[in-house]
Amino acid sequence: MALTILDIAAANGVKERDDGSITAGAFEDLGLPFFAGCQCCGAQLAPYNAYPSRAGFIRCRHCVGEIGFETVAEFDDYCAR
């Protein structure tokens, strides 16, 4: 399954608050979106269902297909280019 924005944030040390939430600012500090829309179908997305793609855009689970990232290292390598 492809990697979500939430997976990437967690791998970069974002912690849940006592109530289980994560602030939008925590994502912003990492340069990750908190709200997004799917490049293909326009679905509204949050970190748990937003998938970065090799197309350079966020996509939903149904539209990310084969161009999603499987690991955080793969995502980081792509971003370093």
Backbone torsions as a table, in degrees:
resi	resn	phi	psi	omega
1	MET	NA	142.1	-178.9
2	ALA	-68.0	157.0	-177.2
3	LEU	-79.2	138.3	176.5
4	THR	-99.6	167.5	174.1
5	ILE	-59.9	-38.0	178.0
6	LEU	-63.4	-40.8	176.8
7	ASP	-59.6	-44.1	-178.7
8	ILE	-65.5	-43.9	179.1
9	ALA	-61.9	-44.7	179.9
10	ALA	-62.1	-40.0	179.2
11	ALA	-67.5	-22.3	178.9
12	ASN	-98.0	15.5	170.9
13	GLY	94.7	5.5	177.9
14	VAL	-66.0	131.0	-178.7
15	LYS	-113.7	145.6	174.0
16	GLU	-72.2	148.0	173.9
17	ARG	-76.6	175.5	-178.0
18	ASP	-56.3	-30.6	-179.2
19	ASP	-87.9	3.5	178.1
20	GLY	91.1	-2.4	-178.7
21	SER	-90.8	164.0	173.0
22	ILE	-129.0	131.8	-176.7
23	THR	-75.3	154.1	175.1
24	ALA	-61.6	-33.2	179.2
25	GLY	-62.1	-33.5	178.4
26	ALA	-63.7	-38.2	176.7
27	PHE	-70.9	-42.6	179.8
28	GLU	-60.6	-39.4	178.6
29	ASP	-59.0	-28.2	178.7
30	LEU	-93.3	-1.5	-178.1
31	GLY	77.1	22.5	-179.2
32	LEU	-107.6	145.1	179.6
33	PRO	-75.1	147.6	174.0
34	PHE	-96.4	-40.0	173.8
35	PHE	-118.4	141.1	179.3
36	ALA	-151.8	172.0	174.2
37	GLY	-129.2	144.6	179.7
38	CYS	-65.7	131.0	179.3
39	GLN	-58.1	-34.3	-173.8
40	CYS	-89.9	-55.6	-172.5
41	CYS	-103.9	-9.4	177.6
42	GLY	81.6	6.4	179.2
43	ALA	-57.2	141.9	175.9
44	GLN	-77.9	133.0	-173.2
45	LEU	-128.5	150.5	174.0
46	ALA	-121.8	173.9	-174.9
47	PRO	-53.8	-32.9	-176.1
48	TYR	-75.5	-17.9	-179.1
49	ASN	-131.2	23.1	177.6
50	ALA	-108.2	123.4	-175.2
51	TYR	-114.6	115.3	174.7
52	PRO	-67.2	148.0	-177.9
53	SER	-127.7	162.4	176.8
54	ARG	-70.1	-6.4	173.8
55	ALA	-78.3	-9.6	-179.9
56	GLY	89.9	8.3	-178.7
57	PHE	-128.1	163.6	175.5
58	ILE	-84.4	140.4	176.7
59	ARG	-134.6	161.6	175.2
60	CYS	-81.6	173.5	-178.6
61	ARG	-59.2	-37.1	-177.1
62	HIS	-75.7	-29.5	-174.9
63	CYS	-98.5	-15.5	-175.6
64	VAL	-67.3	-33.6	175.7
65	GLY	52.7	-136.0	-176.0
66	GLU	-84.5	-1.4	-175.9
67	ILE	-102.7	15.2	173.2
68	GLY	-82.6	172.7	179.2
69	PHE	-101.8	141.0	-179.6
70	GLU	-94.0	-26.0	-178.4
71	THR	-135.4	159.2	176.5
72	VAL	-65.7	-38.0	178.5
73	ALA	-60.6	-41.0	177.9
74	GLU	-62.9	-42.9	177.4
75	PHE	-63.5	-46.0	179.7
76	ASP	-61.4	-41.6	177.7
77	ASP	-61.4	-42.7	179.0
78	TYR	-62.5	-43.0	-177.9
79	CYS	-69.6	-27.1	-178.4
80	ALA	-74.0	-14.4	-179.1
81	ARG	-71.3	NA	NA
